[in-house]
């Protein structure tokens, strides 16, 4: 499994890490979709507290974090398209993909 910090540090000097970010109202349903639900926190408040701590840790290491709000349809399509299980690796890959997609201007026709 790829270390997200090492991956962020290795990328052309620009140190940014996209995070799959859940909303309170979506957490339980999103968790139920995941094949690794047992690895997620039991409740949203704990997940949020740990998410903030992870952001601080990354900031202390000089890595900028970008929150990518979890979107069930987009995530499921990404997993199906890339033949990936719905797990932490897929959440990280999906968030990175979405960050790049959102930052890239649409092509002109």
N, C-alpha and C positions, 0 to 999 in steps of 0.2 A: 504494500500500500504506500502511496506517495505521501510524504510529509508535506502538509500545506505550507508551512513556513519555509522549508527548503525550496519548494517550487516557486514561491513568491520571490524569494531572494535570488533565485537563479535566472529569473526572467528579465533579461536586458536592462538590469539596473532599476527598473520601476517596480517597486515593492508594494503590491496591492493584492488583497485576498478577498474574494467574493464569498459571502456567507449566506446560506439558505436561512432566511429569517421568517419565523412563524408569527402569526397574529394569535392573540388569545382565543378569538372566536373559531379559529381553524385548527388549533393544536390537536385536540382529541381526534378529530376526523383524519387529519394528516398522519398522526401517529398510527391510527388503525390501518392505514394503507401500507405502512412500511414493513418490509420483511425483517427488519432489525428493530422492531418496536421495543423489544426488551432492552435495547441499548440507549433508548431515549429516556429522558427524565419522566417520572411518573406524572408530574403536573407542570403546567405552564409557568407558574411562578418560579419554580426551581430552574426550569430550562432558561427562563429569561435572566435570572440572576447569574447563571453560569455563562450565558451568552455575553452579558456585559463584562464579566470577568475575562473572558477570552478576548474580547475586543481590547480591553486595557492591556492585557499581556502582549497582544500583537503590536499595539501602539508603542509600548515600551521597547519592543524589538525593532521599531522603525517600519513596521508593516501597516499600511493603511487598509482598513477594512471597508467593504461596501456591502450594505445589507440588500439582499435580493429577496423581496417578499415572496413567500411560497405561493405558488399558483398550481393547484391540483391538476388541472387539465394540461398545462404546459409541462409539468413534471412527468405526468404519466405518458404523454406523447414522446418526450425526450427518452424515457426509459424504454419504451416500445421501439422507437426508431433505432436506438443504439444497443438493443438487446441487453439491457442492464437490469439487474435486480433492483427493486425499490429499497435502497439502503443508503448508508452514509456516504459511500463512494459516489453513488449516483447523485445524491443531494449536492455534494461538493462539485461534481462535474457539471451538473445542471446550473448551479449558481454561477460558476465560471463562464459557461456558455452564455447565460442570460446577461451577465455583466458586459461581455464583449459585444453581444448583439445589440444591447441598448446603447452602447457607446459608439457604435459604428453608424455613421449616417447612411441613409438609404441611397442606393445607386441611382444615378440619374439615367433617365431613358433617352 
